[in-house]
């Protein structure tokens, strides 16, 4: 199974955010869409990074004082923009990648979301959950096919 098959099934809708938006806007978008990552876009519409729940927690844990106290945030230099908290050197996949390859890339890099680029353009994003579901469906189909074959040959 290829990544393009997963994207075709789940859809290519990808929630993005401008890299100049605030982290608070990113949090609102993550919560509203019930997702764990946003693709950060530059002024020219190019993918410039990814911001995940993990990125937000890390930057707030390291740099922010009391999150409900704006004065404390300004004294501690708390980053407030997506571009200050996002992962800039992103790991990507392409539609022709195989399921097992993408799983290996995500496991090796300890990431849960993989942007998919096709000729430099954002084609979608897959999560580790998408890959696990696709892998499970593939194995269930294989199992059922083998079971039908064995039962058919025993008649």
Secondary structure as GFF3:
##gff-version 3
##sequence-region A 1 155
A	DSSP	alpha_helix	3	10	.	.	.	ID=ss1
A	DSSP	beta_strand	16	18	.	.	.	ID=ss2
A	DSSP	alpha_helix	23	33	.	.	.	ID=ss3
A	DSSP	beta_strand	37	41	.	.	.	ID=ss4
A	DSSP	beta_strand	47	52	.	.	.	ID=ss5
A	DSSP	alpha_helix	53	63	.	.	.	ID=ss6
A	DSSP	alpha_helix	70	76	.	.	.	ID=ss7
A	DSSP	alpha_helix	82	85	.	.	.	ID=ss8
A	DSSP	beta_strand	92	93	.	.	.	ID=ss9
A	DSSP	alpha_helix	99	109	.	.	.	ID=ss10
A	DSSP	beta_strand	113	118	.	.	.	ID=ss11
A	DSSP	beta_strand	121	127	.	.	.	ID=ss12
A	DSSP	alpha_helix	128	153	.	.	.	ID=ss13
###
